């Protein structure tokens, strides 16, 4: 299993890793969670890709785009709150 995310230049990854690879075992869940600082009130997109290489030699790839839409009007950097759940900054797979 290989997981990658692409962070736009203006944003800063403060929690999580941009690239991870490892073995996904049967009935094991691997969760990836990210925290990002946003310097303004603009909307940004973070792209993620997951590549799964099966024992049969097949490769399965899934790509997703997460839209970050900050709220609030404070000046300075904003920390994106950690949110759990599908499509909310969390990538999760279970080995079968």
Legacy VTK file of the C-alpha trace (Angstrom):
# vtk DataFile Version 3.0
C-alpha trace
ASCII
DATASET POLYDATA
POINTS 96 float
0.000 0.000 0.000
1.335 3.422 -0.914
-0.367 6.681 0.127
0.606 10.163 -1.132
-0.884 13.609 -0.687
-0.116 16.844 -2.535
-0.286 20.049 -0.473
-0.521 23.406 -2.343
2.568 25.626 -1.863
0.798 28.205 0.329
-0.344 25.578 2.839
1.802 23.927 5.511
1.424 20.307 6.596
1.704 20.279 10.411
0.432 16.770 11.134
0.679 13.568 9.104
3.085 12.529 6.357
3.034 13.307 2.633
4.056 9.762 1.651
3.663 6.385 3.356
4.143 2.835 2.166
3.737 -0.480 3.934
1.927 -3.793 4.049
-1.806 -3.914 4.725
-2.574 -7.118 6.615
-5.874 -9.015 6.664
-8.424 -7.371 9.014
-6.000 -4.537 9.865
-7.170 -0.946 9.387
-4.617 1.720 8.418
-5.766 5.308 8.998
-4.063 8.468 7.729
-4.960 11.816 9.240
-3.623 15.275 8.353
-3.517 18.745 9.909
-2.833 21.779 7.706
-2.163 25.488 8.411
-3.987 27.827 6.014
-2.554 31.383 5.615
-5.749 33.036 4.311
-9.475 32.542 3.656
-9.085 31.034 0.167
-10.414 27.626 -0.825
-7.705 25.019 -1.530
-7.641 21.449 -2.789
-5.454 18.664 -1.429
-5.009 15.715 -3.771
-4.451 12.213 -2.445
-3.659 8.955 -4.183
-3.634 5.424 -2.829
-1.970 2.593 -4.741
-2.629 -0.981 -3.628
-0.511 -3.782 -5.099
-2.301 -7.131 -4.783
-0.567 -10.505 -4.377
-1.976 -11.438 -7.793
0.185 -8.729 -9.376
-2.740 -6.396 -10.028
-2.496 -2.736 -9.032
-5.510 -0.751 -7.817
-5.230 3.038 -7.654
-7.692 5.489 -6.116
-7.374 9.272 -6.287
-9.426 11.800 -4.366
-9.484 15.564 -3.935
-10.284 17.105 -0.571
-11.520 20.705 -0.681
-10.495 22.895 2.253
-12.864 25.794 2.820
-11.731 27.715 5.932
-14.206 29.636 8.067
-13.710 32.568 10.433
-12.181 35.981 9.882
-9.178 35.959 12.219
-5.894 37.218 10.784
-2.846 35.001 10.594
-2.625 31.244 10.220
-5.552 28.970 10.848
-5.290 25.366 11.885
-7.675 23.044 10.082
-9.479 21.152 12.837
-8.945 17.436 12.825
-12.124 15.849 11.548
-12.822 12.152 11.523
-14.948 10.406 8.940
-15.028 9.590 5.279
-14.038 12.468 3.011
-13.043 14.710 5.924
-9.238 14.520 5.900
-9.044 10.858 6.789
-7.979 8.062 4.428
-8.723 4.577 5.714
-8.322 1.076 4.228
-8.850 -2.411 5.619
-6.977 -5.498 4.409
-9.153 -8.385 3.204
LINES 1 97
96 0 1 2 3 4 5 6 7 8 9 10 11 12 13 14 15 16 17 18 19 20 21 22 23 24 25 26 27 28 29 30 31 32 33 34 35 36 37 38 39 40 41 42 43 44 45 46 47 48 49 50 51 52 53 54 55 56 57 58 59 60 61 62 63 64 65 66 67 68 69 70 71 72 73 74 75 76 77 78 79 80 81 82 83 84 85 86 87 88 89 90 91 92 93 94 95
